[in-house]
Amino acid sequence: MAFFLKWTYEGGEERCGATIISESWLMTAAHCTNDFATGIVLLGLTNVAVTYQRETYRVVESVIHPKYNPVTLENDIALLKVATKIHFNEHVQPICLTKNDLSMTQAGQFALVSGWGVHSVPDDTFDFMKDSPEMREQSAEWNERNSLGDGQNDDEKVAYKPHVVLKRLSDNLLNAKIPIIDTAECREKWFNEVKSDGLTQICAGDLQKGTSKGDSGGPLQVRGEDGRWYQIGITSFGDESSDEAILDQKTNPGKNQNI
């Protein structure tokens, strides 16, 4: 996992995720390269504030998918070329890719998302949330939904506590295990903006688990039968219209670009 820091021609600063695919190239979301002037990728780190973990590489070129649509975010893929070859070690390795990932993108399959984006924390870290009837009602509703089916054993069920969304990006690399969501179900949420073929875009998310602002360009990974993690998608976009939408990505799934 790479931390991609971009500066725009207007002097703005934006951050995204990326993954290494070779000694000279990384992969990210195309929308992460909008108005790209210059940038760097930081490798081998889990906390962006810890400087000794970093390996820094200057990005000298970005190549956007020729069929990228900035309105619908179809083909939301871009490549980043760095100035010098990446030094591989225990903590810096290229991602595994596969030509045939059909079996890995089926609804119900669990995948891993990673990033330094906006996230949530349990409400007991915030005193003003403890006496909130709205959050108590939300917690009761989620616990009831969690207890209904979903193929879970009693030992696997989780008691959902009310969460609050922090309005800032994370310094620490965060991970979440989330299920892939049926394409037809996802199209209903996104008013058919998601392609119906189930091959170009992948929806995924769960209660209090998913992606948000700052996670774009990061990987959607699935563990293969050989035990390796394979990247099958790139974090593209999601519903950030409300805290509720961010917290309940089982109902409001994030969209990933299939690669």
N, C-alpha and C positions, 0 to 999 in steps of 0.2 A: 504494500500500500504506500502510495506516494502523496505528499502534500504539495499541491500546485498553487503557487501564489502568482497572480497575474496583475500587471499594471496596464491600464488602458491609455489611449492617446490623450484622453482628457485628464490624466493624472490620478484616476481612481484606482483603488486596490480591491481585488476580489480573490476569494480562495475557493478551491475545489479539491476533489480527490482525483487520483489517477493510478494507473497500474503499469508496471514495467512489462514490456513484451520482448525487448531485446537489449543489447548493450547500448544502443543509441536512441531507442524509441520508447515512448510511453503512450498509453491510450487513456482518453478522457471523454467527456461529453462535448459535443460541438458547441453548445451554448456557453460553455466555460471559456471559449476562445473568442467570443464576441468582442470586437474592438481591441483585439490583442496588440499591444505595443511591445512589451517585453515581459519576461517572467523567469521564475526559478522553480525547481522541484526539490523538495527536501526528502531524503530517503533515510531509512533505518531508524526512524524515531516513532515513539508512541506519544510523546508530549512535545508540542511545538515550542514550549517555553524552555525546554532543556537543551541548551546549545551543544553540549558535548555529544549528544546522540546523533546530531545531524550530519548528513553528507549532502552538500549543496551542489546542484548542477544548473547551469544557465540554459534556458530554453531559447533556441535560435530559430526555430521554425515550427509552424503549426499547419497541419493539413486537414481540412474539413472534408467530410464525406461529400462527394459531388451531388448527391441527391438530398442533402440536408434541407429540411424545411423549417425555417426559424419561427413560423407561425404555429404549425402543428407539432413541431419538434420530432417529426419523423426522421429516421436516420441520424439520430443525435449522437454522432461519433466523430471524434477527431484524434489525430496523432500529434504527438509533441516530439520534436527532435532536440536532443541536448548537445551542447558544444563539445563535450569530451565523453569518452566511453565510460559507462557505469561500471564501478568496481563491485562485483558480486561477493557477498560473504554470507555468514549465517543469518543475518537480519535483512539482507537486500538480495532478493531473488526475483526472476521474471515469473509472471502468473502463468498457470497452465491454461491452454485453450484447446478446444476440440472442434472438429468439423461437424460432428453429429451430436448435437445436444438435445435432441427431441425428447429423449427419455428423462432428461434432467429438468425440463420446463413444464412438466405436467402439473395440473392443479392439485394441491395438497402436498406436493414435494416441498421440503423445507430447504431454505437457502439462507446464506449469511450475508448481511450488509454491514459495511464499515464506513466510518467517516468522523470528521471533526465538526459536525454541524450542530444546529440547534437541537436541544434535547430536553427531557423532562426529569423531574426528581419527585420522590414521594412527598406528600403534603406535610408530613410530620416535621420536615425541616423548616416549615414556614408556619409560625404560630397563628397567623391570621386565617389559615385554611382549616384549622382544627374544628371550628364551630360553624363551618359552612354547610347548611342543609343541602345546597345544590351538589356539593362534592360527595356528601354521604349518600345521596340518592344515586349519583353516578356510580359510586363504588358498589352499591347494592345491585344495580342493574347489570354491571359488568360481571359481578360474581355469579349472578343468576345465569347469564348467557354462557359463562365459562363452564358451568356445571352441566350444560345440556350437550350431550353427545360429543361431537368433534373427534370421536375415536380415542379419547383420552382414558387412561386408567386413573383410578382415584389418586394414586401416588404422583401422577403427572399434572394434576390440576393445580392451578395457582390462584391464590386469593388476591384479587386486584385491589390495591389501595389507591385512593385518589392521588393523582399526580398533578403537578403544576409545570407548565412549560417555561423554561428559562429563556429570556429574550436575548440570549448571547450565544456565540459559537463556543464550542468546547476546545480547550487546550489539549485534552486527552483524547486519544483515539478510542472511539466507542464501537462496539459490535452488537448486532442483534440477530437472533435466529427467527426468521419469519416464513410463513407458508406462501407459496405461489397461489394466486387466486384465479379462478376460472375466467377466461377471456370474455365470455358473454356477460357474466356478472359485472366485470370491470367496465365493459362498454356502457352498461346502464348508468354507472356512476359518472362516467366521463362523457355522457351524451354522445356516444359513438365516436368520440375523438380517438379512441384506441382502435387500431387496425383489427379487423375480425379474423384474420388468418391465424392469429395466435403464434406467429413465427417472428414477426418483426418487433413486437413490443410485449413485455411481460409485466403483469401486475403482481404486487406482493405487499403484504403488511399484516399486522395483527394489533390486538389491543395493547396500547402503551409500547408498541414496538414498530419501528419502521425508519423512514428517512425524512429529512427536512432540509431547510435552507442550510447551505454549506456542505451538504453531503454529495451534491451533484458531481458526476464524473467518477465516483467511487464504484467499486465492484459489487455485483450480485454473484455470489459464488455457491456452488453445490459440490458436495463431496461425491466423487465418483466411486465406482465399484473397486477401483484399485487403491482407494484410500486417499488419493490426492484431491485437492480443492481445485475446481475448474471455474473460471469466470464465464458465466453465461449471459451476463447483462451489465449495463452501465446505468447508474442512478440518473434519471432524467428529470422528472417533475412530479409534484404531488399537490395535494390540496392544503394550502397554508392560509386559508381564509379565516380560520378560527383555531383556538386552542383545542377545541373539541375534535376538529378534523385531524389535527396533528396527533392527538392522543389516541384516536380510534381509527387506525389504518386498516382494520378489518372491514370496516364499513366504507372508509375513504382511502382505498389502496394507493400506494405510490406506483408510478409507472417507470419501468426500466427499459432501456433500449436493448433488444436482443442483439448479440453479436455473432 
